[in-house]
């Protein structure tokens, strides 16, 4: 399979069928794109959209977020899930202000050095915000390349250096075209070449897909049962964090005791929130969201 055949077909399809998402607006800027990439980790677009709009309305640039408290970042994150991302995003904003004058850096090594920014997110920002040629590889991209190029129905459980190489080989040399192709691969995996029930007749590369040519059947069901939520520590953590999010300042231990009947499980969940840097004790009888107070101002001189 040659690069023009596969990549050109997917890129042309993307230009005609891409979803209209606000972080894809030309010239939107690196900060909104970075925020979207962090929010989209393990979270559907439909849930991210309102949170992204609210976040950018309050903190339109890294300096605005860096000047606010970690507690407010957690509050604004709401029920988006995995709230540690909110704290890391604020830490990232602080680093951008301190190291780069408040501007999201455009160099890959500088992006990788930011708190909470991993291999995927750094390359996504470099490609989508700055139009650079980098392989942007998430689960969707790995699945598309695995099926269409390698002929395997599923990719491995995690991104490897080999995945980055395989994707890079498919990218056009011209950086802007490569960035568009990276977005196209991702979109194809998200809405057509899905993990279960892929829509092969609607796929722009069905005729050159190695997996379709092999005659292998599509996966038809989940390979593992969905994780139970009710009654788990995750549910208890969510209940505790909900009370703390809805309260400014310290919350007495007695009030937190009311959210869950099992003392041992509740204590374990609360200890986990403290360990994860989301909650902190205040004295011996109260807890609050981390940094739930005025941002410390530097001493004069």
N, C-alpha and C positions, 0 to 999 in steps of 0.2 A: 504494500500500500504506500503510495507516494504522498508526500505532504500536501501538494495542491489538491489532490482528490478528496482526502478526508477533511482537512482543515478548512479548505475553501467552502465545501458543502455545508459544514457546520456553521461557519461564520456568516454565510449568506442566509441560512435559516434563522440565525439569531437576529440579524438585522431586521427581519420581517416579523419575528414572533416573540421577541424578548418581552418579558413583563415590564410594565411601566412602574418602576420603583423609584422613589425620590432620591435615593443615593446614587442612582445612575444618571441623573440629570447632568449634562455637560457643564463643567466648571463648578460643580457643587463644592469642591474643596476636599482636602485630605482629612480634616478632622471629622466631618460628617461620615465619610467613608470608613474611617477607622472605628467610629462608634458603631456603625452598622455591622461591621465585621465581628466585633466583639459580641454584640447582642445576638447575632444570628447563629452563634455557636450553640448547637443542640437545641435551637428554638425556632419554631416555624415563622415564616414571614408575617403571617396574619397577626401573630402576637407581638412581633417586633415593631410593626408600623406605628401604632399609637405611642409606644414607649420611646421610639426614636424621635418622633416629632416633639414629644414633651421634653425629652432630654436636651435636644438642640435649642428649643425655645428658651430653656433656662440657662443652659451653658453652651453658647454658640461657638466657643473656642476653648482651647485647653486652659488658658489663663483664668477664665471664669470658673471652671470646675476646680482648678487647683486652689482657688481662693476660698472655696467652700469646704465644709467638713465631710469626712468619710460617712458620717451618719446620714447626711442629706443625700449623698449618692445612693446609699442603701434604700432610703425612703423612696427616692425617685425610681429606683429599679423596680419597686413594687413586687408583684408576683410573677415577674418574668422568669424566675428560676435561676438556680446557681448564683446566688447573690454575691459570692466572692468576686464575681466578675466586676461588680460595681466598684468595689474597693480597689481592685487592680487597675481599673480604668482611671480612677482618680489618681492613683500612684503614677500611672503613665502620664497623665496630664501634668502632674508636678514635675516629673522628669523632663518633659518637653519644655516646660517653662524654664527650668534651671539649666538645662544643657543646650537648648536650641532656641532660646529667646521667644518661646511660645508658638513656634512654627513646627508642625509635624515634619520631621526630617524626610528627605527624599532618597537617602542612601540606605541600601539594604542592611549593611552592618550596623548602622545607627538605629534603624527600626528594630532589628533583632535585639539590640541592647536595652530597649525600653522594657520596664516592668510589665509582665503579663502579655507580652507580644511574642508569639511563637513563630515557627517556620511558616505556617500557612498565612497568618494575619500579616506578617511583615511583607511577604511577597504579594499579597492581595492589595495592600496599600500602595506598594511601589508600582504595581501594574495598573490598578484601576484609578488611582489618584494622580500618578505621575507618568503614566503611559510607557512604562519600562518593560523590557522583555525579560520576564521571569516566569518559570512554571508555577502556576497557582494550583495546588493540588489538594482538594478536599475529598470526602467520600464519594460525592457525585462524579467528580472528574476521574478518580481512580476506577470507578465502575464503568464509565464510558470507554476509557482507554483499554481497560481489561477486556471488555466485550468486543469492541469494534476492531482493536488492533491485535490483541493476544488470543482472542477467541474463547476466553474463560468467562463463565456466567457471573462470577463474583470476584471482586478484588480481595486482597488480604485484610486483616483486621485493623491495620494501622499503616500510615504513610511511611515508606522507606526511601532511601536514596535512589533506589532503582525506579521508583515511581516518578521522582523528580526528573530523572534522566529521560524516561520514556515520554513524559509530557513535553519536556524541553525539545525533544527531537521533532515534535509535531508542530512547534511554533514557527511562524514565518520569521524571517530575519529582521524585517522592519519592526521596530518596537511598538508602534501604535497598532499595527495589524496583529502583533503577538498578544498585546493586551486584550484586544477585542476577541481573539480566538480563545484566550483563557476564560473570559466571561462566557463565551459561547459553549465551551465544553461543560462548564458548570451548570448553565441553564438547561442544556440538553439532558443532563443527568437528573436535574431537579424535577422536570416536568414531562419528559418523554421516556428516557432510558432509566426508569425508576427501579428500585430494588425488587419490588414485587409488581407483577402485572405491567411490564413495560409496554408502551404503545408503539410497537415496531412498525406498523403500517404508516404511522405519522413521522417516522424518523427520517431525517434527510440523508443518512448514510446507511440505510437498510441494505442497499444494493452492494455495498462494499464492506459490510460488517462481517468480520471473521466468525463471530459467534453465530450469527444467523446462517452463514454458509456451512457451519459444522453440523447444523441440525439439532443441536442440543435444546432441550425443553427449557422454558423460562421457569424460574423459581415461582412457586404458587402460594407459599405461605411462610410465616415467620419461622426462623430456625430455632428460636427460643421463646419461651413464654414471656409476655410482658411483665415487668417488675411490679410486684404488689406495692401499693402506696399506703392504703388504709392500715393504721396501726403500727407503721414503721417509724424508726427514728426520724426519717425525712419528714413525715407528717408532723411529728412533735416539734421538730426544729422550725417548721413553717408556722406552726401555731404560736410558738414563743416569739419568733421574729415578728410576727404580725402584731402582737401586743406592743413590742418595743418600737416598731415602726410607727405605730399610731400614737405614741406618747413622746412628748418632748422631755428629755432629761431622765433621771433615774426612775426605775420601776421597782417597787418593793417586792421582795422575794415572795411574800404572801400572795400577791396578785398573780405572779407567774405560776405559783402552785395550783391555781385554779384552772389552768388551760389543759391539764392532763392528769388522769387519775393515778397513774403508775409513778410512784416517787423515784424509783431507780431509773426507769427509762427517761423520765423528765430531767433528772439530774445529768444523765449521760448526754442527752441532747443539748442541754444548756452548756455543758462543758465542751462539747464539740463546737458550738458557736463561738465560745471564747477562744478555743484553740485555733479556729479558722480566722481569727481577727475581725469578726463581725460584731462581737459583743464584749463588753468589759465590765468587771465588777466595780461598784462604787461603795466603798466601805465594806461591811460584812453582810449587809442585808438587802442590797439593791444591785440592779444591773441596768445598763444603758447601751444603746448602739455605740460602736467605737467612735470616739472623738465627738460625742454629742454635746458640743459646747462651742464657744467662740474659737475661731482659728487663731492660734498664737501669732502675735505680731512681733516682728524683729525689734530688738532694743535700739533706740536711737544711737547713732554714732558707731 
